[in-house]
Amino acid sequence: MAQAPQSGEFRPVELGGQNPSAPEAKQEPQSKQVEELKDESQKTAPTLSNQHFLLRKFFVARPGAFDQAIEDLSNQVVTKEKENVLSVWLLVEVDHWNNEKERVVLITDKSLFLCKYDFIMLCCQQIQKVPLNFIDRLCSGPFTFPPKSLDKREGEGLRIFWDKLREPSFVSRWNPMSGDLPYTTIIEHPLKNVTENFTGICQMSSFKDQLVKAVQAAHIENPVPGRANGALILNQPLQIETYVGMMSFIGNRNKLGYSLARGSVGF
């Protein structure tokens, strides 16, 4: 008679290196990975759609628009002002009433140019020239408002002063259309993080570094008689003296200071 095999002769069979006694142990990590991938796709999808929306919305993002602006403004500066363009930036100017205005900013070997450029008609509408050797203060920091102000602004900016001996008058400070203030305030453009190209021309830190170097060089090469050479580099809050801010709220919320596509009409 055949003898029954002893228990010591039985060996477990390995199927593909997996342990059949715990089939769920390998499935849990895979399901978690699938859930994580779904979560990541849900997080990145709105960001990508928002980037495409901004690229379609802003006229400066249209193919060739900013290149055309660089060519037009550079030719004008070189031809009329006889200056060498060092760098060109896409930034936003914030006026003393907290209104945002899209600007193309040029740094030359002698001046700082703040240009209002129409990216719809592809033409320059206004240029403000500030000699670099007149700039005496560069202040960067967060925005602040009077204690009882209803207005507000997040983030940080750069304020450029060029005449510390002249204080803005009462009429200038309370006139929303005033253009004779001895300073300007700059912030980053909304397209900063859309593409790498816009990141390079909209980054505030890089713009500040280039401007500081250009200002220091201008003070050395062409000092102004009767004025202290050099500019102060400060980190301090930037105050905007508005209290209600209704105009800026409506204008900034609807991006009225930008060349923007607004339905079937752009302005």
Summary of the structure (lengths in Angstrom):
residues: 267
radius of gyration: 29.3
end to end distance: 102.2
largest distance: 122.7
contacts: 709
relative contact order: 0.16
helix: 37%
strand: 26%
